[in-house]
Amino acid sequence: MNVSVVLFTSDLRVHDHPPLRAALGPRNETVPLFVRDPAVDQAGFAPPNRLAFLADCLADLDQGLRRRGGRLVVRSGDPVDEVCAVVREADADEVHMAAGCSAFALRREQRLRRALEADGRRLYVHDAVVTALPAGAVTPSGSDHFAVFTPYFRRWSAERLRPPLAAPRVVRVPPGIRSEALPARPAAGAVSAGLAAGGEEEGRKRLAYWLDRHADAYEEGHDDLAADTTSRLSPYFHFGALSAAEAVHRARDRGGAGAEAFVRQLCWRDFHHQLLAARPAVADTDYRTRADRWRRGRQAEADLRAWQDGRTGYPVVDAAMRQLAHEGWMAGRGRLLTASFLTKTLYIDWRAGARHFLDLLVDGDVANNQLNWQWMAGTGTDSRPNRVLNPVIQGKRYDPDGAYVRRWVPELAGLRGPRIHEPWKLDGPERARYDDYPDPLIELPDGLARFRRARGQD
């Protein structure tokens, strides 16, 4: 009897899953396997929000497999050791898994390949499982990756995506393969109160609903902070509960400017993955150095804490940071605003902001989180590295009535309209009514002048 193993990593689904379909192929049995790697926890990449969402995804994946006659096998330990142990227990002759793009994922793949080949087994690594296109599918002349998004988007859009694969009808798992219990969610107090539920079933429902009800408004409204018309699907793509390739096909089938704008955002995700695959060091080093001498010391640490707590004195920045703490998520416009404020107005190292985001964001990953932070810090691929977003102007533009600020900064709930974005300008008695909201950490012109001096722009 032929047996294979499917190692699930960032692809926790049964629909459109090339490794699972390839493993089932002409074979009789397969072992769907997930390994909890303690190295991920030790590196600080398993905070409570993502552990909770992961627990949901694994429970849903197990249910999806059980509906097809199978089950998920869970182990804890070094993934190479655990995969090899399962291979021997099942007498499997091959392992299938999705390709990754981080240095961590590439090292895991290389170690696993060597171990399996030494034992006479084979490893098959499948592209376009985590991303819509493989990381190295399109390259410019004379380079191994695109450093500018627009030409990448043109080439990416011209490529033919693989067709989505249906979920298998039957998954047969050989008997007697030991499994640990599915991971439990962390205690409620450790998880953001408004964290979304995870899992493939939930993700597929949300994608269908959003395409049907909200896609048409996306192009015009995705930056409207109060309207909240973004898809909120990024956590499901991060954990692979949704297939990026299938989502692109479904959005294109839906059609319209909003759906195309959504596809463009999925292309941005692929863009960052191809950049990280080509330059793994950008996870913690500047893609393009600006010779920054970021602020350090007690005052910088106090400013960082105020930013983390949503107490900067700039309402739209504080609203976004409080949303992050409550939901483990924030919209793209909020991420741009908060990152610009930390790196350029406060002139604090982007790595401090990226670390805080990774501690809370349910969709936090190395490619998108780190490279979006570098984009806003001006050390990444932005062609205007010294641009600074003014939080007052941005607040008035993307939250003109102040509804978003009132939702997340209740201290200012009595204010309406553009005044809410500049509470320090209220007259004395009125300002006193809102004295539990802090004054700005720094005047915007002072922060801009400091940043320009640091970048040699004065």
Phi, psi and chi 1 to 4 in degrees:
 res  aa     phi    psi   chi1   chi2   chi3   chi4
   1 MET       -  133.7 -178.2  172.7  -71.7      -
   2 ASN   -85.9  135.5  -65.3  -39.8      -      -
   3 VAL  -134.0  140.4 -179.4      -      -      -
   4 SER  -131.2  168.3   60.4      -      -      -
   5 VAL  -122.8  137.0  172.7      -      -      -
   6 VAL  -111.5  117.4  178.1      -      -      -
   7 LEU   -93.1  111.1  177.0   62.1      -      -
   8 PHE   -83.4  136.4  -72.4   85.3      -      -
   9 THR  -128.3  -90.4   54.6      -      -      -
  10 SER  -104.8   41.9  -61.4      -      -      -
  11 ASP  -145.6   58.5   49.6  -15.3      -      -
  12 LEU   -88.8   74.8  -54.2 -179.9      -      -
  13 ARG  -157.3  169.8   61.8 -178.2 -172.4  -91.1
  14 VAL  -113.0  -22.0  -64.7      -      -      -
  15 HIS   -81.3  143.5  -68.9   83.5      -      -
  16 ASP    46.5   58.5 -167.4   34.0      -      -
  17 HIS  -123.0   90.6 -162.5  -75.6      -      -
  18 PRO   -55.1  -43.0  -28.6   37.1      -      -
  19 PRO   -61.5  -40.9  -25.4   36.1      -      -
  20 LEU   -66.0  -44.1  179.8   59.6      -      -
  21 ARG   -66.2  -37.9  -68.9  -54.5  -59.7  -98.3
  22 ALA   -67.6  -38.4      -      -      -      -
  23 ALA   -67.4  -36.2      -      -      -      -
  24 LEU   -72.7  -43.5  -69.5  169.0      -      -
  25 GLY    15.5 -126.6      -      -      -      -
  26 PRO   -86.0    5.0   30.6  -33.9      -      -
  27 ARG   -85.2  161.1  -63.4  175.2  175.9  -83.9
  28 ASN   -90.1  -36.3  -64.4  -43.4      -      -
  29 GLU  -140.2  152.7  -64.7 -179.9  -32.9      -
  30 THR  -146.0  154.4 -169.1      -      -      -
  31 VAL  -111.0  106.1 -178.2      -      -      -
  32 PRO   -75.3  120.3  -13.3   29.6      -      -
  33 LEU  -127.3  135.6  173.1   65.8      -      -
  34 PHE  -126.9  132.8 -179.0   82.6      -      -
  35 VAL  -115.5  121.2  178.9      -      -      -
  36 ARG   -79.0  111.3  -81.8  -66.6  -47.5  -84.1
  37 ASP   -93.9  115.0 -174.7   -8.7      -      -
  38 PRO   -62.9  -21.1   19.6  -30.6      -      -
  39 ALA   -64.6  -30.0      -      -      -      -
  40 VAL   -65.7  -44.2  175.0      -      -      -
  41 ASP   -63.9  -44.7  -61.6   46.8      -      -
  42 GLN   -64.3  -28.7  -67.4  161.3    7.9      -
  43 ALA   -83.8   -1.4      -      -      -      -
  44 GLY    82.0   21.2      -      -      -      -
  45 PHE  -104.3   18.1  -74.9   96.1      -      -
  46 ALA  -133.4   61.4      -      -      -      -
  47 PRO   -72.8  167.8   27.9  -33.7      -      -
  48 PRO   -55.5  -40.7  -28.2   35.9      -      -
  49 ASN   -61.5  -43.1  -77.3  -14.3      -      -
  50 ARG   -75.4  -30.9  -72.9 -156.3  -67.8  -76.9
  51 LEU   -65.3  -38.3  -73.5  179.0      -      -
  52 ALA   -66.1  -45.3      -      -      -      -
  53 PHE   -66.1  -38.9 -156.6   88.9      -      -
  54 LEU   -60.2  -43.6  171.8   65.7      -      -
  55 ALA   -59.8  -42.1      -      -      -      -
  56 ASP   -61.2  -44.5  -69.5  -10.5      -      -
  57 CYS   -64.6  -42.1  -71.8      -      -      -
  58 LEU   -67.8  -39.9  -67.5  175.8      -      -
  59 ALA   -62.7  -41.4      -      -      -      -
  60 ASP   -68.4  -39.9 -172.6   78.2      -      -
  61 LEU   -62.6  -42.3  174.5   59.5      -      -
  62 ASP   -61.2  -42.2 -178.1   59.6      -      -
  63 GLN   -65.1  -40.4  -73.4  -59.0  -50.5      -
  64 GLY   -61.9  -38.5      -      -      -      -
  65 LEU   -70.7  -39.9  -68.5  166.6      -      -
  66 ARG   -65.4  -35.0  -72.4 -178.3 -176.1  -83.3
  67 ARG   -63.4  -17.3  -75.3 -166.4  -68.3  -90.5
  68 ARG  -108.6   14.2  -67.3  160.7  174.5   82.8
  69 GLY    91.5    1.4      -      -      -      -
  70 GLY  -109.3 -157.6      -      -      -      -
  71 ARG  -168.3  162.4   64.2 -173.4  174.4   96.3
  72 LEU   -96.4  131.1 -178.4   64.8      -      -
  73 VAL   -96.3  127.4  173.1      -      -      -
  74 VAL  -116.6  132.2  177.4      -      -      -
  75 ARG  -131.6  161.3  -62.0  -73.4  179.3   92.1
  76 SER  -126.3  137.3  -62.8      -      -      -
  77 GLY   141.2 -169.0      -      -      -      -
  78 ASP   -62.4  126.1  178.4   85.4      -      -
  79 PRO   -61.4  -34.1   16.7  -28.5      -      -
  80 VAL   -66.6  -45.6  174.4      -      -      -
  81 ASP   -61.9  -43.6  -67.7  -16.8      -      -
  82 GLU   -70.9  -40.2  -65.0  -57.3  -38.6      -
  83 VAL   -62.0  -46.2  169.7      -      -      -
  84 CYS   -62.6  -36.5  -70.5      -      -      -
  85 ALA   -64.6  -43.3      -      -      -      -
  86 VAL   -66.6  -39.3  170.1      -      -      -
  87 VAL   -57.3  -44.2  163.7      -      -      -
  88 ARG   -69.1  -41.3  -71.8 -169.0  -68.2  -89.1
  89 GLU   -62.1  -39.6  -70.7  174.1   31.8      -
  90 ALA   -90.0   -6.8      -      -      -      -
  91 ASP    53.7   45.1 -165.7   22.4      -      -
  92 ALA   -83.1  151.4      -      -      -      -
  93 ASP  -111.9   -3.1   56.0   -1.0      -      -
  94 GLU  -153.8  155.9   60.9 -173.5   45.4      -
  95 VAL  -126.6  138.7  174.4      -      -      -
  96 HIS  -119.2  139.6  -66.0 -100.2      -      -
  97 MET  -154.4  165.2   66.8 -178.9  -64.0      -
  98 ALA   -84.2  146.9      -      -      -      -
  99 ALA   -71.4  142.5      -      -      -      -
 100 GLY  -113.3  175.0      -      -      -      -
 101 CYS  -126.5  -11.0   68.8      -      -      -
 102 SER   -80.1  162.1   68.1      -      -      -
 103 ALA   -59.9  -37.9      -      -      -      -
 104 PHE   -61.3  -47.7  178.2   86.7      -      -
 105 ALA   -65.1  -39.5      -      -      -      -
 106 LEU   -67.2  -40.0  -65.7  174.5      -      -
 107 ARG   -64.5  -41.2  -74.5 -165.4  -60.9  -90.2
 108 ARG   -60.9  -45.0  177.2 -179.2   59.5 -160.8
 109 GLU   -61.6  -46.2  176.2 -170.7  -37.5      -
 110 GLN   -63.4  -43.3  -68.5  163.4   -0.4      -
 111 ARG   -64.3  -41.9  -68.8  176.8   54.2 -129.2
 112 LEU   -67.0  -39.6 -177.4   55.9      -      -
 113 ARG   -62.2  -46.3 -173.2 -179.1  -58.2  -80.7
 114 ARG   -61.3  -44.1  -73.3 -164.6  -61.9  -93.0
 115 ALA   -65.1  -42.0      -      -      -      -
 116 LEU   -69.2  -43.9  -70.0  171.5      -      -
 117 GLU   -64.2  -34.0  -71.7  179.1   -8.3      -
 118 ALA   -65.2  -22.7      -      -      -      -
 119 ASP  -102.8   11.3 -160.1   28.1      -      -
 120 GLY    77.5   20.1      -      -      -      -
 121 ARG  -111.9  169.7  -31.0  -83.2  177.8  155.8
 122 ARG  -123.8  146.3  -64.1 -168.8   65.7  179.9
 123 LEU  -111.8  129.1  174.9   66.3      -      -
 124 TYR  -113.5  121.4  -66.5   90.9      -      -
 125 VAL  -108.6  125.7  177.7      -      -      -
 126 HIS  -106.0  131.1  -61.2  -99.9      -      -
 127 ASP   -84.5  168.2  -72.5  -37.5      -      -
 128 ALA    54.3   42.7      -      -      -      -
 129 VAL  -106.2  -45.0 -179.9      -      -      -
 130 VAL   -87.3  -33.0  174.2      -      -      -
 131 THR  -115.6  168.4   53.2      -      -      -
 132 ALA   -72.6  -43.3      -      -      -      -
 133 LEU  -115.7  150.5  -81.4 -176.5      -      -
 134 PRO   -58.3  150.3  -22.1   32.3      -      -
 135 ALA   -56.9  -36.9      -      -      -      -
 136 GLY  -103.1   21.2      -      -      -      -
 137 ALA   -68.2  -37.2      -      -      -      -
 138 VAL  -126.3  132.1  -66.4      -      -      -
 139 THR  -137.7  150.9   56.9      -      -      -
 140 PRO   -81.9  164.3   29.9  -33.0      -      -
 141 SER   -62.9  126.9  176.2      -      -      -
 142 GLY    83.7    9.8      -      -      -      -
 143 SER  -148.5  160.2  178.3      -      -      -
 144 ASP   -94.9    2.2   56.8   -2.4      -      -
 145 HIS  -161.7  159.9   71.7  -72.8      -      -
 146 PHE   -86.1  133.0  -83.3   92.1      -      -
 147 ALA  -103.0   -6.1      -      -      -      -
 148 VAL  -124.3  132.7 -179.7      -      -      -
 149 PHE   -68.3  -45.2  175.0   73.8      -      -
 150 THR   -57.9  -49.3  -59.9      -      -      -
 151 PRO   -65.9  -31.5   17.2  -28.7      -      -
 152 TYR   -62.9  -44.7  176.5   79.0      -      -
 153 PHE   -60.6  -40.4  179.4   57.5      -      -
 154 ARG   -61.5  -47.2  -75.1 -164.1  -64.3  -94.7
 155 ARG   -67.6  -43.1  -73.8  -79.4  -55.6  -83.5
 156 TRP   -59.6  -42.9 -176.8   93.0      -      -
 157 SER   -66.3  -27.7  -60.9      -      -      -
 158 ALA   -82.6  -13.7      -      -      -      -
 159 GLU   -76.7  149.3  -70.1  -68.6  -49.4      -
 160 ARG   -89.9  115.9 -174.8 -178.6 -179.5   86.0
 161 LEU   -74.7  148.7  -61.3 -173.1      -      -
 162 ARG   -63.3  147.8   62.9  169.5 -179.4   77.8
 163 PRO   -70.1  147.0   25.1  -33.1      -      -
 164 PRO   -64.2  147.8  -19.0   30.9      -      -
 165 LEU  -102.4  137.8  -58.9  170.8      -      -
 166 ALA   -69.3  154.2      -      -      -      -
 167 ALA   -65.1  145.5      -      -      -      -
 168 PRO   -65.1  148.9   24.0  -33.4      -      -
 169 ARG   -79.7  -34.2  -63.9  179.2   63.3 -175.3
 170 VAL  -137.1  135.5  176.9      -      -      -
 171 VAL  -127.2  114.4  178.0      -      -      -
 172 ARG  -103.7  125.0  -64.4 -174.9  179.9   88.8
 173 VAL  -108.3  131.4  179.0      -      -      -
 174 PRO   -61.4  143.7   19.1  -30.5      -      -
 175 PRO   -71.1  157.1   27.1  -34.5      -      -
 176 GLY    85.3    5.5      -      -      -      -
 177 ILE   -84.4  118.3  -54.3  -61.4      -      -
 178 ARG   -68.0  143.1  177.1 -177.4   60.0   82.8
 179 SER  -139.1  142.4  176.9      -      -      -
 180 GLU   -75.0  167.8  -59.9  171.4    5.8      -
 181 ALA   -66.9  151.8      -      -      -      -
 182 LEU   -61.0  142.9  -68.7  167.8      -      -
 183 PRO   -59.8  141.8  -21.3   31.6      -      -
 184 ALA   -90.9  154.4      -      -      -      -
 185 ARG   -63.5  145.4  -91.6  179.0  155.3 -110.9
 186 PRO   -61.1  163.6  -19.9   31.0      -      -
 187 ALA   -56.6  146.2      -      -      -      -
 188 ALA   -55.9  -37.1      -      -      -      -
 189 GLY   -66.3  -19.3      -      -      -      -
 190 ALA   -89.3  -12.1      -      -      -      -
 191 VAL  -107.3  143.9  176.2      -      -      -
 192 SER   -54.8  133.2  -68.7      -      -      -
 193 ALA   -61.5  -32.8      -      -      -      -
 194 GLY   -99.4   19.3      -      -      -      -
 195 LEU   -61.8  134.9 -172.1   72.5      -      -
 196 ALA   -70.4  156.6      -      -      -      -
 197 ALA   -75.6  142.7      -      -      -      -
 198 GLY   -98.7  179.9      -      -      -      -
 199 GLY   114.3  152.7      -      -      -      -
 200 GLU   -63.5  -43.2  179.7 -178.5   17.1      -
 201 GLU   -60.4  -44.8 -176.6  175.0    1.3      -
 202 GLU   -63.6  -43.7  179.2   71.6   16.0      -
 203 GLY   -62.8  -41.1      -      -      -      -
 204 ARG   -68.3  -36.8  -66.8 -177.1   71.5   82.0
 205 LYS   -63.4  -44.5  -73.7  179.7 -178.3  176.7
 206 ARG   -65.8  -41.1  -72.5  178.9  177.9 -123.9
 207 LEU   -62.2  -46.9  174.3   60.9      -      -
 208 ALA   -62.6  -43.6      -      -      -      -
 209 TYR   -65.0  -44.6 -179.4   84.2      -      -
 210 TRP   -66.0  -43.3 -175.8   82.8      -      -
 211 LEU   -61.8  -36.4  -74.1  171.8      -      -
 212 ASP   -76.9  -39.2 -177.7   54.3      -      -
 213 ARG  -103.7  -30.3  -59.6  -67.0 -176.7   87.9
 214 HIS  -124.5   -9.8  -62.2  -66.1      -      -
 215 ALA   -59.5  -38.1      -      -      -      -
 216 ASP   -62.8  -28.2  -72.1  -18.2      -      -
 217 ALA   -90.6   -1.8      -      -      -      -
 218 TYR   -68.4  -44.3 -177.9   72.0      -      -
 219 GLU   -60.2  -44.5 -176.0 -176.3   32.6      -
 220 GLU   -81.5  -28.6  -65.6  -64.2  -33.7      -
 221 GLY  -111.5    1.7      -      -      -      -
 222 HIS   -68.0  -18.5   69.6  -84.4      -      -
 223 ASP   -95.8   -3.8  -80.7  -31.1      -      -
 224 ASP   -74.7  105.7 -174.2  -28.7      -      -
 225 LEU   -64.8  -40.1  -69.5  165.6      -      -
 226 ALA   -74.3  -36.3      -      -      -      -
 227 ALA   -68.8  -32.0      -      -      -      -
 228 ASP    55.2   55.8 -166.3   16.6      -      -
 229 THR   -96.6    7.3   57.4      -      -      -
 230 THR   -67.5  162.4   58.7      -      -      -
 231 SER   -74.9  -25.0   71.5      -      -      -
 232 ARG    58.5   27.9  -71.1  179.0  170.1 -100.9
 233 LEU   -95.7   -4.0  -66.2  173.1      -      -
 234 SER   -56.7  -37.7   54.2      -      -      -
 235 PRO   -61.7  -34.8  -22.6   34.3      -      -
 236 TYR   -72.9  -33.0  -56.9   93.0      -      -
 237 PHE   -71.6  -38.5  -70.6  119.6      -      -
 238 HIS   -59.8  -44.0  169.9   64.9      -      -
 239 PHE   -87.3   -1.0  -76.5   90.8      -      -
 240 GLY    72.7   17.1      -      -      -      -
 241 ALA   -70.5  -21.2      -      -      -      -
 242 LEU  -121.2  146.1  -77.0  177.7      -      -
 243 SER   -90.0  125.5  157.0      -      -      -
 244 ALA   -63.4  -39.8      -      -      -      -
 245 ALA   -63.6  -44.7      -      -      -      -
 246 GLU   -64.7  -39.3 -177.6 -177.2    4.0      -
 247 ALA   -63.5  -38.6      -      -      -      -
 248 VAL   -63.1  -46.4  171.2      -      -      -
 249 HIS   -58.6  -45.1  -80.2  -69.6      -      -
 250 ARG   -67.8  -38.4  -67.7  178.6   66.3  175.7
 251 ALA   -67.2  -41.6      -      -      -      -
 252 ARG   -65.7  -37.0  -73.9  174.6  172.1  168.2
 253 ASP   -64.8  -36.4  -69.8  -16.3      -      -
 254 ARG   -66.0  -42.9  171.0   67.5  169.9   75.4
 255 GLY    74.4  169.1      -      -      -      -
 256 GLY   103.3  161.4      -      -      -      -
 257 ALA   -63.7  -38.0      -      -      -      -
 258 GLY   -65.2  -42.7      -      -      -      -
 259 ALA   -64.4  -38.8      -      -      -      -
 260 GLU   -66.8  -36.6  -76.7  -57.2  -45.7      -
 261 ALA   -64.6  -35.9      -      -      -      -
 262 PHE   -65.5  -42.6  174.1   67.1      -      -
 263 VAL   -60.8  -38.6  168.9      -      -      -
 264 ARG   -60.5  -38.6 -174.5 -179.9  177.2   89.6
 265 GLN   -66.6  -36.6  -68.4  -57.1  -48.1      -
 266 LEU   -66.7  -31.6  -70.6  172.8      -      -
 267 CYS   -67.0  -39.2 -178.8      -      -      -
 268 TRP   -55.9  -39.8  -93.0  107.4      -      -
 269 ARG   -61.7  -46.7 -176.3  172.7  179.9  -88.2
 270 ASP   -62.8  -38.9  -84.7   18.1      -      -
 271 PHE   -57.2  -46.4  174.8   74.3      -      -
 272 HIS   -68.0  -35.7  -74.2  144.4      -      -
 273 HIS   -66.5  -39.9  -81.9   79.2      -      -
 274 GLN   -68.9  -31.0   61.7   94.6   34.8      -
 275 LEU   -70.7  -43.7 -159.8  159.1      -      -
 276 LEU   -65.5  -37.8 -179.2   65.2      -      -
 277 ALA   -61.7  -37.6      -      -      -      -
 278 ALA   -80.3  -30.8      -      -      -      -
 279 ARG  -133.2   74.6  -60.6  -72.6 -175.7  -87.1
 280 PRO   -58.1  -26.2  -23.1   33.2      -      -
 281 ALA   -66.5  -17.5      -      -      -      -
 282 VAL   -70.0   -3.1  -61.5      -      -      -
 283 ALA   -62.0  -29.1      -      -      -      -
 284 ASP  -142.7    6.7   53.3   25.9      -      -
 285 THR  -126.8  156.0   60.6      -      -      -
 286 ASP   -63.3  133.8  -68.2  -17.4      -      -
 287 TYR   -67.8  -43.6  179.2   73.1      -      -
 288 ARG  -131.4  108.8  -68.9 -177.2  176.3  130.8
 289 THR   -68.4  142.6 -177.1      -      -      -
 290 ARG  -114.0   13.7  -54.4  -63.0  174.7 -171.6
 291 ALA    55.6   38.4      -      -      -      -
 292 ASP   -68.8  142.5  -74.5  -60.1      -      -
 293 ARG  -117.6   79.8  -58.7 -176.3   66.9  177.3
 294 TRP   -59.2  149.4  -57.4  105.9      -      -
 295 ARG   -63.4  140.6  -69.2  174.9   58.9 -138.5
 296 ARG  -136.2  176.9  -58.2 -175.1 -174.9  -79.6
 297 GLY    97.9 -177.3      -      -      -      -
 298 ARG   -62.5  -44.0  -69.8 -176.4  179.0  177.8
 299 GLN   -65.8  -40.2 -171.4   56.1   56.0      -
 300 ALA   -63.6  -39.2      -      -      -      -
 301 GLU   -65.5  -38.7  -68.4  172.4    1.0      -
 302 ALA   -66.8  -39.6      -      -      -      -
 303 ASP   -65.1  -39.5  -71.7   -9.6      -      -
 304 LEU   -62.5  -42.8  173.6   62.7      -      -
 305 ARG   -64.2  -40.7  -73.6 -165.7  -63.3  -86.5
 306 ALA   -63.0  -40.0      -      -      -      -
 307 TRP   -63.5  -45.8  175.0   84.0      -      -
 308 GLN   -61.1  -37.5  -68.8  170.4  -25.6      -
 309 ASP   -85.9   -2.5  -65.7  -20.3      -      -
 310 GLY    69.0   45.4      -      -      -      -
 311 ARG  -133.3   43.3  -60.4  -77.7  -66.6  173.9
 312 THR   -84.8  -17.4   69.1      -      -      -
 313 GLY    90.8   -1.5      -      -      -      -
 314 TYR  -110.3  106.2  -71.6   95.1      -      -
 315 PRO   -55.5  -43.2  -30.0   38.2      -      -
 316 VAL   -69.3  -33.9   73.9      -      -      -
 317 VAL   -64.8  -46.1  171.8      -      -      -
 318 ASP   -67.1  -36.3  -66.1  -20.9      -      -
 319 ALA   -61.4  -45.1      -      -      -      -
 320 ALA   -64.1  -41.0      -      -      -      -
 321 MET   -67.6  -34.1  -66.0  -55.7  -64.5      -
 322 ARG   -73.8  -34.7  -64.2 -177.1 -167.2 -170.9
 323 GLN   -61.6  -43.0 -179.2 -176.0   18.6      -
 324 LEU   -57.4  -45.0  171.1   63.6      -      -
 325 ALA   -65.6  -36.8      -      -      -      -
 326 HIS   -80.6  -37.8 -178.5   77.5      -      -
 327 GLU  -108.3  -15.4  -65.0 -173.5   -5.7      -
 328 GLY    69.0   25.3      -      -      -      -
 329 TRP  -161.1  152.4 -177.0   89.3      -      -
 330 MET  -152.5  158.2   73.4  165.8   82.1      -
 331 ALA   -69.7  161.4      -      -      -      -
 332 GLY   -57.6  -41.3      -      -      -      -
 333 ARG   -61.2  -41.0  177.2   54.6   51.4  178.9
 334 GLY   -62.5  -38.4      -      -      -      -
 335 ARG   -65.0  -41.3  -60.2 -174.1 -162.1 -154.7
 336 LEU   -63.0  -45.5  -63.6  177.1      -      -
 337 LEU   -62.9  -48.1  -75.4  168.9      -      -
 338 THR   -68.4  -36.4   55.0      -      -      -
 339 ALA   -70.1  -42.1      -      -      -      -
 340 SER   -61.2  -43.1  174.4      -      -      -
 341 PHE   -62.5  -44.0 -172.5   82.6      -      -
 342 LEU   -67.9  -47.4 -176.4   72.7      -      -
 343 THR   -81.4  -30.6   58.9      -      -      -
 344 LYS  -111.0  -40.1  -68.6  175.4  174.0  172.6
 345 THR   -79.0  -43.1  -57.5      -      -      -
 346 LEU   -91.4  -15.1  -63.4 -179.5      -      -
 347 TYR    53.2   54.3 -161.7   54.1      -      -
 348 ILE  -113.2  141.2  -69.4  174.4      -      -
 349 ASP   -49.6  131.6 -166.0  -25.5      -      -
 350 TRP   -58.5  -27.5   64.4  -94.4      -      -
 351 ARG   -65.3  -31.4  -78.8  159.2  -79.6 -113.4
 352 ALA   -66.9  -41.2      -      -      -      -
 353 GLY   -67.8  -42.6      -      -      -      -
 354 ALA   -62.3  -37.7      -      -      -      -
 355 ARG   -65.1  -43.1  179.0   69.2  -95.7  168.9
 356 HIS   -63.9  -42.4 -177.8   67.8      -      -
 357 PHE   -60.7  -43.8  -89.3   31.3      -      -
 358 LEU   -64.1  -28.0  -77.6  176.3      -      -
 359 ASP   -71.3  -22.2  -73.7  -16.5      -      -
 360 LEU  -120.2  -35.8  -71.3  172.8      -      -
 361 LEU   -65.9  126.1  -82.0  177.1      -      -
 362 VAL   -70.0  -24.9   66.8      -      -      -
 363 ASP   -98.8   11.3   61.1   18.6      -      -
 364 GLY   -64.0  121.4      -      -      -      -
 365 ASP  -137.8  167.1   68.6   15.9      -      -
 366 VAL   -65.3  -43.5  172.0      -      -      -
 367 ALA   -66.6  -57.8      -      -      -      -
 368 ASN   -76.8  -42.0  -65.5  -67.0      -      -
 369 ASN   -65.5  -54.2 -173.9   65.5      -      -
 370 GLN   -65.8  -40.5  -50.5  -57.9   85.7      -
 371 LEU   -79.0  -27.8  -70.2  168.3      -      -
 372 ASN   -68.5  -38.0  -85.8  -41.0      -      -
 373 TRP   -63.5  -42.1  -91.7   95.5      -      -
 374 GLN   -64.9  -36.1  -69.2 -138.8   44.9      -
 375 TRP   -56.5  -50.0  172.0  -85.8      -      -
 376 MET   -73.1  -29.7  -73.2  -47.2  -56.8      -
 377 ALA   -74.4  -14.3      -      -      -      -
 378 GLY    83.0   11.3      -      -      -      -
 379 THR  -103.7    2.1   63.2      -      -      -
 380 GLY  -104.6 -131.2      -      -      -      -
 381 THR  -101.0    4.5   60.8      -      -      -
 382 ASP   -63.5  129.1 -171.3   -1.8      -      -
 383 SER   -75.5   -9.0   59.8      -      -      -
 384 ARG  -122.7   73.1  -64.6  170.1   55.4 -162.9
 385 PRO   -66.2  -16.7   25.3  -35.6      -      -
 386 ASN  -104.9   12.2  -63.7  -43.9      -      -
 387 ARG   -66.2  143.1   79.9  174.0   82.4 -162.5
 388 VAL  -128.0  126.0  179.3      -      -      -
 389 LEU   -85.1  125.2  -61.3 -177.3      -      -
 390 ASN   -83.7  116.7 -178.1  -52.0      -      -
 391 PRO   -67.7  -25.6   22.3  -32.2      -      -
 392 VAL   -71.9  -48.2  175.0      -      -      -
 393 ILE   -62.9  -44.0  -66.8  173.2      -      -
 394 GLN   -63.9  -39.6  -65.6  -86.6  -52.5      -
 395 GLY   -63.3  -45.1      -      -      -      -
 396 LYS   -65.8  -31.0  -68.5  177.8  179.0  179.3
 397 ARG   -78.6  -43.6 -180.0  177.8  -60.9  161.4
 398 TYR  -104.4   -3.5  -62.1  114.6      -      -
 399 ASP  -145.4   60.7 -174.0   30.7      -      -
 400 PRO   -61.2  -35.4   19.9  -32.3      -      -
 401 ASP   -88.7  -10.2 -178.7   55.0      -      -
 402 GLY    84.2   12.6      -      -      -      -
 403 ALA   -63.4  -39.6      -      -      -      -
 404 TYR   -64.9  -44.5  179.0   71.0      -      -
 405 VAL   -63.0  -44.3  168.2      -      -      -
 406 ARG   -62.1  -32.9  -74.5 -167.7  -61.8  -83.6
 407 ARG   -65.0  -38.9 -174.6 -177.7  -51.9  157.8
 408 TRP  -109.2  -15.0  -63.7  108.7      -      -
 409 VAL  -123.1   78.8 -173.8      -      -      -
 410 PRO   -64.0  -18.9   20.8  -32.2      -      -
 411 GLU   -58.5  -25.4  -55.0   97.2  -59.7      -
 412 LEU  -107.5   17.7  -58.0  177.8      -      -
 413 ALA   -64.0  -18.7      -      -      -      -
 414 GLY   -81.8   -5.0      -      -      -      -
 415 LEU   -97.2  147.0  -67.3  170.9      -      -
 416 ARG  -128.9  152.6  -68.0  -68.9 -172.2  -83.3
 417 GLY    72.4 -165.8      -      -      -      -
 418 PRO   -64.1  -19.1   17.7  -29.4      -      -
 419 ARG   -60.8  -26.4  -65.6 -165.2  -48.4  156.9
 420 ILE   -64.2  -21.2 -160.6  170.6      -      -
 421 HIS   -87.5   -4.8  -63.3  -67.1      -      -
 422 GLU  -138.9   60.6  -61.7  175.0  -74.9      -
 423 PRO   -63.8  -23.0   22.5  -33.4      -      -
 424 TRP   -67.1  -13.9   58.9   89.1      -      -
 425 LYS   -90.5   -3.2  -71.2 -172.9  174.9  180.0
 426 LEU   -64.7  150.7  -60.1  172.4      -      -
 427 ASP   -69.8  167.1   61.3   30.8      -      -
 428 GLY   -49.4  -59.0      -      -      -      -
 429 PRO   -62.5  -38.7  -23.3   34.0      -      -
 430 GLU   -69.9  -40.7 -170.6  173.2   17.6      -
 431 ARG   -60.7  -35.3  179.3   68.7 -178.8   97.7
 432 ALA   -63.6  -28.3      -      -      -      -
 433 ARG   -68.4  -17.4  -66.9 -154.1  -61.2  -89.8
 434 TYR  -118.5   31.9  -57.5  100.2      -      -
 435 ASP   -74.3   -5.2   61.4    0.3      -      -
 436 ASP   -83.2   -2.5   51.4  -10.0      -      -
 437 TYR  -102.1  132.4 -175.8   72.8      -      -
 438 PRO   -73.6  158.3   28.2  -35.7      -      -
 439 ASP   -71.9  161.8  -73.1  -32.2      -      -
 440 PRO   -59.5  142.9  -26.0   35.6      -      -
 441 LEU   -60.5  -34.9  -70.4  178.6      -      -
 442 ILE  -154.1  147.5 -172.6  172.2      -      -
 443 GLU   -70.6  137.4  -63.5  -70.4  -23.6      -
 444 LEU   -58.0  -42.5  -65.8  178.9      -      -
 445 PRO   -61.0  -34.2  -24.6   35.8      -      -
 446 ASP   -68.7  -41.8  -65.8  -20.2      -      -
 447 GLY   -64.5  -41.1      -      -      -      -
 448 LEU   -63.9  -42.9 -179.9   60.6      -      -
 449 ALA   -64.0  -41.0      -      -      -      -
 450 ARG   -63.1  -43.2  176.9  173.5   58.6 -166.1
 451 PHE   -63.8  -43.3  174.1   70.2      -      -
 452 ARG   -65.0  -36.9  -74.9  177.8  172.1  170.4
 453 ARG   -63.4  -43.3  -75.6 -164.9  -55.6  -88.2
 454 ALA   -64.3  -33.3      -      -      -      -
 455 ARG   -93.7    5.3  -72.3  -80.7  171.5   94.3
 456 GLY    70.2   29.9      -      -      -      -
 457 GLN  -101.6   -2.1  -60.6  -67.4  -51.5      -
 458 ASP   -81.6      -   55.0   -6.5      -      -
